[in-house]
């Protein structure tokens, strides 16, 4: 992201040096010179290429590029691999995922070498530690950066490795809130800022602490809010330190703080009473402009890849959408306070709004995007973001209509109207491209035919299965009856033989002949039963062969089904998808799969700790968009579409009437 300080410069020089600062001008915004200030550290060694040498214990040197497979020449044994594995523990992993803490930052911290016992209580977060850091930063300023970084690394590593020995730290956190505020108000390097925020989140997010801790100091919550919405994370120009920071690192910090604010500052009005000066307003607007540009790039990538392999891109897109949505209320606040009325055409505000309008409308005007955009392409979180920004843009253009220079806002107004119109057409499936419309209709017809064929085939398979089960049941019942008859006759013969102990020879002969006849009958019955079994087995084998042949024919015809069981699974899955699409019409594909770490969503999952220890960890999950919210979005879309068309019509009528207001 661009790291800059906004100034109105009359000088025509594009580069000069004063004190120990290098200043680079950029002609990015009309009538405004944007320059970057880079602090020079004379004590740092410089190599032949003019770059700072990287110290393996310096967390600020491109921590995001560190990986266990690529350690920049450092031996694997030096990284304390056993310590790194602690990050995979379920309880620690829950905290990392809930607040989106950069894992590579934690790996870099764990690789920080420290000769003393890192698990000693003297290295834990304390009032003495934060007081020392605040004092050093106020006294020595940038000379204390290395020492502060080292202290924060040691403390964070201590709390990671002693995670399961930690008790409730809510009282401690309340006692150091004022000192943390003092630190955040000082000029800070980005590495110190992200280390401090990560330490605060990691300690407060512990399962034994998070239920008892809420931020009590309103000014601390507001200072953290500045870290989300301001270009340089602070609202005072004199405390700015400009650095070269990758967008990935920057948005990780902002998203981390948003999660912290939503979870631990629910009762704190951190959106209110912010300090809106000339500098802070411009810094906020430029930050919003940069974030929207980054979001637009991800959206274009998402549309290009849609609907294949979009989960990763969609996850990053939604994270940036959350950041933009977090900034939009502040843009609305500036409008309500009348900030734009006096700065309509001469200032950063006009240029930023024009840039945002051009960036967003380009998504919907791109011809390749138009071919792929449908109602289900975007999730409702992203649609709501587009609508909210466009709505504020419409109101600003409506305000400009009262002034003589309103014509300069016509292009902006056309962009906002085009965005809202595109959203309206997508939501109501209004298709103007005949080729696209024909293709969609053909796809729906083919889909319905496939569903009908699969349904009929499924019914036939079910009928055959029912018939097979009935035959098997009858066969088992017949076998059971025959077995019971044979056993009963044998038992009766034995009983009669035991009762008639004394009989004459004739009776014995008759009895013997009867027994022989009975045995013959039993033998015949057993053979008959065995023959029936063999016949039944032959019938079953023939049925299996016939069914196998049928399956082969089905495979040749459909080229999809490999077995009856596979067919059932596919049909059931297809039916579930159809029912789900009918029930939840309008829900974006893949939105439920993307786990966005919003800490407001609560449900409990028990995860097993070390051996016999069980810790209940509260984790978050994406909340599905309800039908009520979808209906509300559609009503707002309809209202603002009518409003935008009305404002645009008034612009055109006034322009065609020679600048005379026509109502």
C-alpha angles and dihedrals in degrees: 000000000000110000107200146142116228116228137158103236124190095186118098094212115116098196135023139148130230129174106328098328132103116210124200119188124211126190094217102133123039115260090002127099112212116200136179125222118207120190112228117218107203092189094061115098115240125210126218093274091056095249128128116260113247117237112205089222094051108100092194096067105096097301090174091066092059118107134166090239093049113038099167093248096315115132115249090233089064093060096069093233092190089061092048091056090065088076089068092062109116095235094050091042089056092057091047094051096041094057097027094238109184106254093205090058090056091048090053091049092050090050090056106117117230123171099204128073102288092196093061113122089233089075096055126105110281144157090256092054098050091042090054092049093048092048094049093048092050093046105037100018111186093008089068095054097098094048093047091049090052093049093049092048092052092047095047092047089050092054093047094052094042094045094125094046094054121113131197108311098178094109091049092050092051090051095053100042092101092051092049087052090053091051093050091050091057123085104273137184114238091246092056091046095052092043091052093047092046091050091049092049095044093052096042093043094059111123091240093051110032095074093055103039129084125157110258100179108084093196091057091054090049091049089053088049089057087056088061103043106028126086093230095025093251135077097220117085095206092064096052120127113186116212139166103255127172116238091237092059093043097052091044089060094045093047091047091054092047090057091048093050094048092050106035101026101048092124095042120091094223091154091062134075095018118165107253108187129156091268098043092048092051092043090053094048094049090048090051090049092052093047093050090050091052090047091051091053091052092046091053090049090049093051091047092053096038126156095008126070095349102133095095094044092045091052092053090044093053092048091055089045089057090053092050091046088052090055098045096078089057090052088051089048091054089051093048091049091055095248094141097047095077095034102048100128108001108064150038093287095068094045094047093049090048091050093049091049093050092046095051099042090052088068092061098036095054108110094215091051092050090060092057103034114108137155091272099045095090127044117234092252089063093041090052090051092053091047094048094051092045091049093055089046090053092051092049090051089048089054091048088055088078093063132074093242093059091120090074088066095055094093091049090048092050090052094051092046091049091052094049091045091051091050090048093051093046092050094048093037094238105169120191098174105087094201091052091045092051092049092051091050092049091049091052092049092049090047091052091048091051091049092050093049092047091048093053092047090049091053092051092050091049091051092051091048092050092049091049092050091050093052092048091050093051092048092052092049092052092050091050093051093049092049092050092050093052093048092049094052093048091050093050093051092051092049093051091048092054094048097050099059096149115050135142126255094261091052089048091052091047090048092048091049089048091050091049090049090048091050090049090050091048090049091050091046091049091048090047090049090048091049090050090051092051091047090049091049090050090050091049091049090051089049090051091049091048092048091047090053089048090051091050090051090048091051091051092048101043101022087207112077119073099172141002091254092051090050091052091051093050093046093049091048091049092048091050091051092049092049091046092050091049093047098042101035113176098026112134118247112252096012092113091050095055109088106208112187101236105157095206091078110085135193131140127241124180114222125184116245128197110329109308097001117107121188123187109225123193109222132181134236134186112270112227116239108257124226088244091059091046091052090048091051091051092050092049091046091053092047096048093043089057090045094049092049090049093050091047091050091052090051092052094045093050092048093048090049091060097260094309115134110249121191 
